[in-house]
Amino acid sequence: MHEVPTSADHVGGGDRPPPVPEPPFAERTRTLVHLGRVGTLSTRLRQHDGTPFGSVAPYGSDATGAPTLLISRLAVHTQNLLADARASLLVTQPGWDEDPLAGARVTLVGRVALVPDGERAGVREDYLGRHENARYWVDFGDFAFYRLAIEALYYVAGFGAMGWVEPADYAAAAPDPLADHAAAMIAHMNADHAESLVLYCRHFAGVAAEAATMTGIDRMGFRVRVRVGDRLQGLRINFPHDARTPAEARAVLVDMVRQARA
């Protein structure tokens, strides 16, 4: 895996502190694919000498994180894949509605093939768990489950943080344990604990924050967008130890507030 570390955030001056450690790209990529539901599928258009053709693609995910697709053989992208199995799937950070270049995204590259009969039941269960409406057409005769066998992944965490992820590292990783709870935790912190977020920035990062908004949280810590005067900046603040459940994260955050106030 070849990672380019996130640029360290700072408050003016030419010197920058070292980057705050974050989960490895393989784990962050697995988390992103786990949380996502819809990607952009790019295939080679057979009518135009392989010109790239983009399609909206709801997807599932198997035990190794490989994307699964429920597609009709009548669709242009399926016809493209039957002629040339090479494809890529772009997944972007769910719910990110600000600067698109600052959000996380990953492009998964590989070849698409039918899911074998013996694996179809598990793929079907996962896919329908993500896409309930697909029950209306899952049994149509022209639809079938396909899977993207991953040969390469390119992950972009945002500005200044990007790199290739080895497929074996991706398959061996697991989504962040807080991933399914992160949105609710972020909303709660921003709605009810804005003062605490400012305290974290001042005490643990030495940033004279006037306001702060939590933008992400994982087992190792959290990210905030900080306002200092008329300038906004991103900031990473880590927990003193891993928090692998919402209850553990809550306890750590409460203890960090106590330390900051002391």
Secondary structure, DSSP 8 states (H G I E B T S, - for coil): -EEE------SSSS----------HHHHHHHHHHH--EEEEEEEEGGGTTEEEEEEEE-EE-TT--EEEEEETTSHHHHHHHH--EEEEEEE-TT--S-GGGS-EEEEEEEEEE--HHHHHHHHHHHHHH-GGGGGTTTSTTEEEEEEEEEEEEEEEETTEEEEE-HHHHHH----TTGGGHHHHHHHHHHH-HHHHHHHHHHHS----SEEEEEEEETTEEEEEEEETTEEEEEEEE-SS---SHHHHHHHHHHHHHHHH-
